[in-house]
Amino acid sequence: MVAGEASGDMYGAEVARYLFKKFPGCRIYGLGGQRMRRAGVHLEGDISKTAVVGPFEVISYLGTLYRVFRRIAERIEMDPPAAAILIDFPDFNLRLAKRLKQAGTPVFYYISPQVWAWREGRVKQIRHLVDKMLVIFPFEEELYRKAGVDVEFVGHPLIDMVRTTKSKEEFCANHRLDPKKPIVALLPGSRKKEVRFILPTLCRAVELIAAAKPDAQFVLPIAPGLDPRLIQSIVQSEPITILTNETYNAIRYARAAVVASGTATLETALLGTPEVIVYRISPATWFLGKFLLKVRLFGIVNIILGEEVVPELFQEKMTPAAVAQMTERLMDDVWMQSRIRGNYERLRRQLGSGKVAERVADVVAHSINFGQPQTKG
């Protein structure tokens, strides 16, 4: 099982738990993070040392990635596994799929690379290397089926996972927040480079919002795997409460959220909190991306819904003043809040009916038991 970043680690851990239930004596190894480790997966590499953003930023991590790849590939060659579950992370995983194919191991690809956004040529590669695609967005199923890939839409795993664990009163009491005053949640990303590009601007935006709304409270739930010292070194004396293991509570009880583009934008939508999607990467990566990307919208919430339901502030548009202005509007504009929440409900209906990790584990288990990928229906 291979996941290259925080969201994949989260999804992989859930599938691993179901596989251990189905096969109590089985061994699962690969690349992942804290969640997969806690679920019982033996890690040959940790994503805290491999998760990167963009083709230029990856250069400094190539040595680490190569060493992890070699360890996993050598283990595959010595003792081919009964099945492989590759989770997103396409540059690494599609290379690994070649080794798995040579070893005769069935390859299941869970969480598709974003071939609908860029590098569409990967679909042909997937057709040759992957035994079954398990996709989480409904439009992906049609794309792969037309390309001749065995594919099944299993639904989005966040449907099963996004839940609060405390009441608003409990949450606020635990962190010395006033439940009667508005809360703004800040989610600057799950990778170190993302945080360094995004969080300083959010800190300046906090100053502007606080000046306009003195009663506003700011919370920043740290993504799993991130070093709190990195966050604190950027936040410094800003009036921001840094939280651990409280992401869903922080989002749910916020009046508005400022969210780095990625999985957290979907989590925010499922929790019903109006959000502004922000993102900034290196100028070189952004320049290259503008020529490669095939989408006119960048936030996954907007891509699924086919329109800019949630405001987007990317790259040079992501200024402290613009972030502050949009956040204040999300906090105050009742019509805008209602429109966004109505579209969130439409989004939820498109993400499937749940039990996603169990469904993925069932498909893999069928292959292990009967020697071929299970076909839906």
PLY file of the C-alpha trace (Angstrom):
ply
format ascii 1.0
element vertex 377
property float x
property float y
property float z
element edge 376
property int vertex1
property int vertex2
end_header
0.00 0.00 0.00
1.51 3.29 -1.10
0.26 6.77 -0.24
2.39 9.86 -0.79
0.63 12.55 1.23
-1.62 13.19 4.23
-4.98 12.55 2.55
-3.80 9.28 1.00
-2.41 8.21 4.37
-5.83 8.83 5.91
-7.69 6.87 3.22
-5.15 4.04 3.18
-5.37 3.57 6.94
-9.12 2.96 6.72
-8.71 0.36 3.94
-5.91 -1.33 5.90
-8.15 -1.73 8.95
-10.80 -3.52 6.87
-8.19 -5.76 5.23
-6.83 -6.79 8.63
-10.38 -7.73 9.64
-10.82 -9.85 6.52
-7.34 -11.38 6.71
-6.27 -11.32 10.40
-2.83 -12.76 9.67
-1.97 -10.60 6.68
0.98 -8.21 6.42
0.73 -4.82 4.74
3.79 -2.72 3.95
4.61 0.35 1.88
4.79 4.14 2.07
2.50 6.25 4.24
2.26 8.32 7.40
1.18 8.22 11.02
-2.34 6.99 10.32
-1.26 4.01 8.21
1.38 3.16 10.81
-1.22 3.20 13.58
-3.50 1.02 11.45
-0.78 -1.64 11.37
1.00 -0.94 8.07
4.77 -1.47 8.15
6.29 1.62 6.55
9.33 1.44 4.30
9.18 5.24 4.08
7.36 8.09 5.84
5.47 10.80 3.94
6.75 13.48 6.31
10.00 13.14 4.32
8.50 12.70 0.83
5.39 14.91 0.42
6.21 17.76 -1.99
4.48 20.28 -4.25
5.35 20.82 -7.91
8.03 19.56 -10.31
10.71 22.03 -9.21
10.20 21.51 -5.47
10.53 17.72 -5.87
14.22 17.99 -6.86
15.44 18.34 -3.27
13.54 15.16 -2.31
14.63 12.93 -5.21
17.26 11.09 -3.20
14.83 10.22 -0.41
12.12 9.16 -2.86
14.53 7.00 -4.81
15.73 5.19 -1.66
12.14 4.47 -0.60
11.29 3.29 -4.11
14.26 0.92 -4.14
13.35 -0.58 -0.75
9.78 -1.26 -1.82
10.76 -2.51 -5.29
13.34 -4.91 -3.87
10.82 -6.31 -1.43
8.32 -6.81 -4.29
10.96 -8.68 -6.31
12.00 -10.90 -3.38
8.47 -11.74 -2.23
5.67 -10.58 -4.59
2.62 -9.43 -2.60
-0.86 -10.88 -3.11
-2.16 -7.44 -4.09
-1.05 -3.81 -4.29
-3.12 -0.73 -3.48
-1.66 2.46 -4.95
-3.17 5.71 -3.68
-2.76 8.80 -5.92
0.96 9.91 -5.92
1.22 9.06 -9.65
4.87 9.83 -10.48
5.97 7.34 -7.84
3.09 4.88 -8.06
2.98 4.39 -11.82
6.67 3.53 -11.81
6.05 1.10 -8.98
3.12 -0.38 -10.92
5.60 -1.54 -13.59
7.54 -3.51 -10.97
4.34 -4.97 -9.56
3.14 -5.98 -13.02
6.46 -7.73 -13.68
6.07 -9.59 -10.37
2.57 -10.75 -11.32
0.85 -8.79 -8.52
-2.69 -7.42 -9.13
-2.57 -3.62 -9.04
-5.48 -1.63 -7.65
-5.30 2.13 -8.04
-7.43 3.91 -5.43
-7.78 7.70 -5.74
-7.07 8.46 -9.38
-4.36 10.85 -10.55
-6.03 14.03 -11.78
-5.83 13.04 -15.44
-8.89 15.18 -16.11
-6.88 18.25 -15.08
-3.53 17.53 -16.70
-1.34 14.81 -18.24
-4.21 12.97 -19.90
-1.66 10.67 -21.55
-1.37 8.84 -18.23
-4.67 7.09 -18.98
-2.94 4.89 -21.58
-0.23 4.06 -19.08
-2.86 3.18 -16.49
-4.66 0.90 -18.95
-1.50 -1.20 -19.34
-0.36 -1.23 -15.71
-3.46 -1.18 -13.50
-5.83 -4.10 -13.07
-8.62 -1.97 -11.61
-9.17 1.73 -10.99
-11.23 2.57 -7.91
-12.32 6.18 -8.39
-13.88 8.61 -5.95
-15.56 11.10 -8.30
-18.45 10.04 -10.57
-17.10 11.81 -13.69
-13.87 9.79 -13.45
-15.69 6.50 -14.04
-16.89 7.53 -17.50
-13.46 8.91 -18.44
-11.69 5.63 -17.67
-14.40 3.41 -19.09
-14.18 5.20 -22.45
-10.41 4.60 -22.38
-10.89 0.85 -21.88
-9.82 0.75 -18.22
-11.56 -1.57 -15.74
-13.00 1.01 -13.35
-15.48 1.33 -10.50
-16.81 4.43 -8.76
-16.63 3.56 -5.06
-17.63 6.98 -3.68
-15.58 9.49 -1.76
-14.08 8.23 1.53
-14.63 11.55 3.26
-18.37 10.81 3.31
-17.64 8.22 6.01
-14.92 10.10 7.84
-15.93 13.73 8.28
-17.56 13.97 11.70
-17.31 16.28 14.70
-16.34 14.76 18.04
-17.43 17.51 20.43
-20.18 20.05 20.86
-19.36 23.67 20.14
-19.43 24.45 23.86
-16.96 21.64 24.64
-14.69 22.63 21.80
-14.62 26.29 22.81
-14.15 25.51 26.51
-11.17 23.27 25.75
-9.41 26.04 23.83
-10.54 29.12 25.77
-12.71 30.38 22.96
-15.97 32.28 23.38
-18.81 30.29 21.72
-20.77 33.52 21.25
-18.05 35.19 19.17
-17.29 34.33 15.52
-14.52 31.84 14.76
-12.42 31.81 11.58
-10.60 28.58 10.70
-7.27 28.73 8.86
-6.06 25.66 6.97
-2.77 26.48 5.21
-2.06 23.00 3.79
-0.60 19.65 4.81
2.92 19.98 3.40
5.81 22.09 4.65
6.33 23.97 1.39
2.61 24.75 1.11
2.60 26.19 4.61
5.66 28.34 3.90
4.06 29.75 0.75
0.56 30.27 2.19
0.58 30.85 5.96
2.48 34.18 6.04
-0.23 35.74 3.85
-2.95 34.30 6.08
-1.26 35.83 9.12
-1.34 39.28 7.48
-5.00 38.70 6.57
-5.73 37.87 10.23
-4.40 41.29 11.22
-6.79 42.98 8.77
-9.79 40.91 9.83
-9.05 41.48 13.51
-8.87 45.24 12.91
-12.29 45.20 11.20
-13.83 42.61 13.56
-12.22 42.86 17.00
-14.37 40.01 18.37
-13.21 37.51 15.71
-11.33 34.43 16.96
-8.84 32.53 14.80
-8.01 28.84 14.97
-5.45 26.84 12.98
-5.79 23.05 13.14
-2.43 21.50 12.20
-2.54 18.81 9.51
-1.24 15.39 10.64
2.48 14.97 10.04
3.30 18.68 10.15
5.74 19.92 12.77
3.95 22.35 15.12
7.22 24.26 15.43
7.01 25.22 11.76
3.52 26.65 12.29
4.53 28.48 15.45
7.62 29.97 13.79
5.39 31.63 11.18
2.41 32.51 13.40
4.62 33.93 16.20
2.58 36.47 18.17
-0.49 36.59 15.90
-3.81 36.00 17.75
-4.22 32.50 16.33
-5.01 29.43 18.45
-3.03 26.45 17.13
-4.82 23.11 17.49
-3.89 19.45 17.09
-6.37 16.60 16.41
-9.26 19.06 16.20
-9.57 19.75 12.47
-13.21 18.78 11.98
-14.40 20.49 15.16
-12.49 23.66 14.24
-14.00 23.77 10.75
-17.54 22.90 11.81
-17.77 25.59 14.47
-16.16 28.33 12.38
-18.31 30.94 10.71
-15.89 30.99 7.78
-12.75 29.11 6.74
-9.70 30.02 4.66
-8.55 26.73 3.13
-5.56 25.75 1.00
-6.67 23.97 -2.17
-6.81 20.21 -1.66
-8.65 17.62 0.39
-9.40 20.08 3.19
-11.71 22.05 0.86
-13.95 18.99 0.50
-13.83 18.36 4.25
-14.93 21.96 4.82
-17.78 21.58 2.34
-19.01 18.37 4.00
-18.99 20.15 7.35
-21.07 22.99 5.87
-18.73 25.91 6.59
-18.48 28.70 3.97
-14.91 28.84 2.68
-12.54 30.71 0.45
-10.02 28.48 -1.35
-6.49 29.86 -1.50
-3.21 28.64 -2.95
0.27 29.79 -3.79
3.25 27.88 -5.16
6.59 28.94 -6.58
6.32 31.29 -9.59
8.15 28.77 -11.80
5.74 25.93 -10.93
2.73 28.22 -11.41
4.02 29.40 -14.79
4.48 25.81 -15.96
1.12 24.75 -14.58
-0.79 27.39 -16.53
0.34 25.71 -19.76
-0.35 22.15 -18.58
-3.65 22.44 -16.75
-6.85 21.81 -18.69
-9.30 23.16 -16.09
-10.65 26.68 -15.70
-11.37 26.17 -11.99
-8.79 25.02 -9.45
-10.66 24.08 -6.25
-11.97 20.51 -6.32
-15.32 21.64 -4.84
-15.82 23.95 -7.82
-14.52 21.39 -10.33
-17.08 18.81 -9.19
-19.93 21.32 -9.23
-18.83 22.83 -12.57
-18.92 26.45 -11.40
-17.22 28.77 -8.93
-19.55 28.19 -6.00
-16.72 28.76 -3.52
-14.50 31.83 -4.13
-10.93 31.10 -5.26
-7.86 33.26 -4.62
-4.79 31.77 -6.29
-1.22 32.96 -6.69
-1.03 36.76 -7.23
-4.72 37.13 -6.35
-4.02 35.70 -2.90
-3.12 38.94 -1.14
-3.76 39.69 2.56
-6.35 42.32 1.62
-8.22 40.00 -0.79
-8.25 37.11 1.70
-9.47 39.40 4.49
-12.16 41.01 2.35
-13.54 37.66 1.15
-13.44 36.13 4.64
-15.35 39.07 6.09
-17.93 38.75 3.32
-18.35 35.03 4.08
-18.91 35.92 7.72
-21.50 38.63 7.05
-23.32 37.90 3.79
-26.28 35.66 4.68
-27.31 35.21 1.04
-23.80 34.08 0.10
-23.70 31.67 3.04
-27.05 30.17 2.02
-26.02 29.77 -1.61
-22.76 28.04 -0.70
-24.44 25.66 1.76
-27.13 24.77 -0.79
-24.44 23.83 -3.28
-22.62 21.83 -0.60
-25.72 19.63 -0.39
-25.60 19.13 -4.15
-21.95 18.20 -3.82
-22.64 15.67 -1.08
-25.18 13.85 -3.27
-22.50 13.36 -5.94
-19.97 11.74 -3.63
-21.66 8.38 -3.11
-23.46 6.59 -0.28
-20.61 5.68 2.05
-18.80 2.53 3.26
-16.05 3.38 0.80
-13.04 1.85 2.56
-14.98 -1.36 3.11
-15.91 -1.46 -0.57
-12.27 -1.02 -1.61
-11.18 -3.76 0.80
-13.87 -6.07 -0.62
-12.60 -5.60 -4.19
-9.03 -6.37 -3.13
-10.10 -9.33 -0.98
-12.02 -10.82 -3.90
-8.87 -10.69 -6.00
-6.83 -12.39 -3.26
-9.45 -15.10 -2.79
-10.34 -15.73 -6.42
-7.38 -14.44 -8.41
-9.12 -11.68 -10.35
-10.44 -8.18 -9.71
-14.09 -8.07 -8.72
-16.45 -6.57 -11.26
-19.33 -4.47 -9.96
-22.83 -5.83 -10.52
0 1
1 2
2 3
3 4
4 5
5 6
6 7
7 8
8 9
9 10
10 11
11 12
12 13
13 14
14 15
15 16
16 17
17 18
18 19
19 20
20 21
21 22
22 23
23 24
24 25
25 26
26 27
27 28
28 29
29 30
30 31
31 32
32 33
33 34
34 35
35 36
36 37
37 38
38 39
39 40
40 41
41 42
42 43
43 44
44 45
45 46
46 47
47 48
48 49
49 50
50 51
51 52
52 53
53 54
54 55
55 56
56 57
57 58
58 59
59 60
60 61
61 62
62 63
63 64
64 65
65 66
66 67
67 68
68 69
69 70
70 71
71 72
72 73
73 74
74 75
75 76
76 77
77 78
78 79
79 80
80 81
81 82
82 83
83 84
84 85
85 86
86 87
87 88
88 89
89 90
90 91
91 92
92 93
93 94
94 95
95 96
96 97
97 98
98 99
99 100
100 101
101 102
102 103
103 104
104 105
105 106
106 107
107 108
108 109
109 110
110 111
111 112
112 113
113 114
114 115
115 116
116 117
117 118
118 119
119 120
120 121
121 122
122 123
123 124
124 125
125 126
126 127
127 128
128 129
129 130
130 131
131 132
132 133
133 134
134 135
135 136
136 137
137 138
138 139
139 140
140 141
141 142
142 143
143 144
144 145
145 146
146 147
147 148
148 149
149 150
150 151
151 152
152 153
153 154
154 155
155 156
156 157
157 158
158 159
159 160
160 161
161 162
162 163
163 164
164 165
165 166
166 167
167 168
168 169
169 170
170 171
171 172
172 173
173 174
174 175
175 176
176 177
177 178
178 179
179 180
180 181
181 182
182 183
183 184
184 185
185 186
186 187
187 188
188 189
189 190
190 191
191 192
192 193
193 194
194 195
195 196
196 197
197 198
198 199
199 200
200 201
201 202
202 203
203 204
204 205
205 206
206 207
207 208
208 209
209 210
210 211
211 212
212 213
213 214
214 215
215 216
216 217
217 218
218 219
219 220
220 221
221 222
222 223
223 224
224 225
225 226
226 227
227 228
228 229
229 230
230 231
231 232
232 233
233 234
234 235
235 236
236 237
237 238
238 239
239 240
240 241
241 242
242 243
243 244
244 245
245 246
246 247
247 248
248 249
249 250
250 251
251 252
252 253
253 254
254 255
255 256
256 257
257 258
258 259
259 260
260 261
261 262
262 263
263 264
264 265
265 266
266 267
267 268
268 269
269 270
270 271
271 272
272 273
273 274
274 275
275 276
276 277
277 278
278 279
279 280
280 281
281 282
282 283
283 284
284 285
285 286
286 287
287 288
288 289
289 290
290 291
291 292
292 293
293 294
294 295
295 296
296 297
297 298
298 299
299 300
300 301
301 302
302 303
303 304
304 305
305 306
306 307
307 308
308 309
309 310
310 311
311 312
312 313
313 314
314 315
315 316
316 317
317 318
318 319
319 320
320 321
321 322
322 323
323 324
324 325
325 326
326 327
327 328
328 329
329 330
330 331
331 332
332 333
333 334
334 335
335 336
336 337
337 338
338 339
339 340
340 341
341 342
342 343
343 344
344 345
345 346
346 347
347 348
348 349
349 350
350 351
351 352
352 353
353 354
354 355
355 356
356 357
357 358
358 359
359 360
360 361
361 362
362 363
363 364
364 365
365 366
366 367
367 368
368 369
369 370
370 371
371 372
372 373
373 374
374 375
375 376
